[in-house]
Amino acid sequence: MDLTSSPPRVLLTFQTNTSGPIKSLVMTQDKQHLFIAGFADGLLAKYRLRGFTDSLKPLLESEIRGSPEPRCILFLEKLNQLLVGHKSGVIYLYQVGSEFRPLCNLISLK
């Protein structure tokens, strides 16, 4: 969204592969990649951003079906890892490359 124009205008829209609403999303610091987490299906996806025009739609680089109903995601850029938090208190850790690779489940001690 371009907030410098009045009224603000949408620069780009695109459809993800999630079967329901997106619960969380995060962009890398270099603004080259966008991670999304689908709420209903737990789909995690990594998109490469190529610009903000309709002719340069984001490119899906990888995706994996995680557990449904994620609450938040955090990308650890230096480690190239994605943390996914869930309502139950479980945190899933994924290594991110050309594919998502599950590393471990971290269980909160309530």
Secondary structure in CASP SS format (residue, H / E / C, confidence):
PFRMAT SS
TARGET T0000
AUTHOR 0000-0000-0000
METHOD secondary structure of the structure
MODEL  1
M C 1.00
D E 1.00
L C 1.00
T C 1.00
S C 1.00
S C 1.00
P C 1.00
P C 1.00
R E 1.00
V C 1.00
L C 1.00
L C 1.00
T C 1.00
F C 1.00
Q C 1.00
T C 1.00
N C 1.00
T C 1.00
S C 1.00
G C 1.00
P C 1.00
I E 1.00
K E 1.00
S E 1.00
L E 1.00
V E 1.00
M E 1.00
T C 1.00
Q C 1.00
D C 1.00
K C 1.00
Q C 1.00
H E 1.00
L E 1.00
F E 1.00
I E 1.00
A E 1.00
G E 1.00
F C 1.00
A C 1.00
D C 1.00
G C 1.00
L E 1.00
L E 1.00
A E 1.00
K E 1.00
Y E 1.00
R E 1.00
L C 1.00
R C 1.00
G C 1.00
F C 1.00
T C 1.00
D H 1.00
S H 1.00
L H 1.00
K C 1.00
P C 1.00
L E 1.00
L E 1.00
E E 1.00
S E 1.00
E E 1.00
I E 1.00
R E 1.00
G C 1.00
S C 1.00
P C 1.00
E C 1.00
P E 1.00
R E 1.00
C E 1.00
I E 1.00
L E 1.00
F E 1.00
L E 1.00
E C 1.00
K C 1.00
L C 1.00
N C 1.00
Q E 1.00
L E 1.00
L E 1.00
V E 1.00
G E 1.00
H E 1.00
K C 1.00
S C 1.00
G C 1.00
V E 1.00
I E 1.00
Y E 1.00
L E 1.00
Y E 1.00
Q E 1.00
V E 1.00
G C 1.00
S C 1.00
E C 1.00
F E 1.00
R E 1.00
P E 1.00
L E 1.00
C E 1.00
N E 1.00
L E 1.00
I E 1.00
S C 1.00
L C 1.00
K C 1.00
END
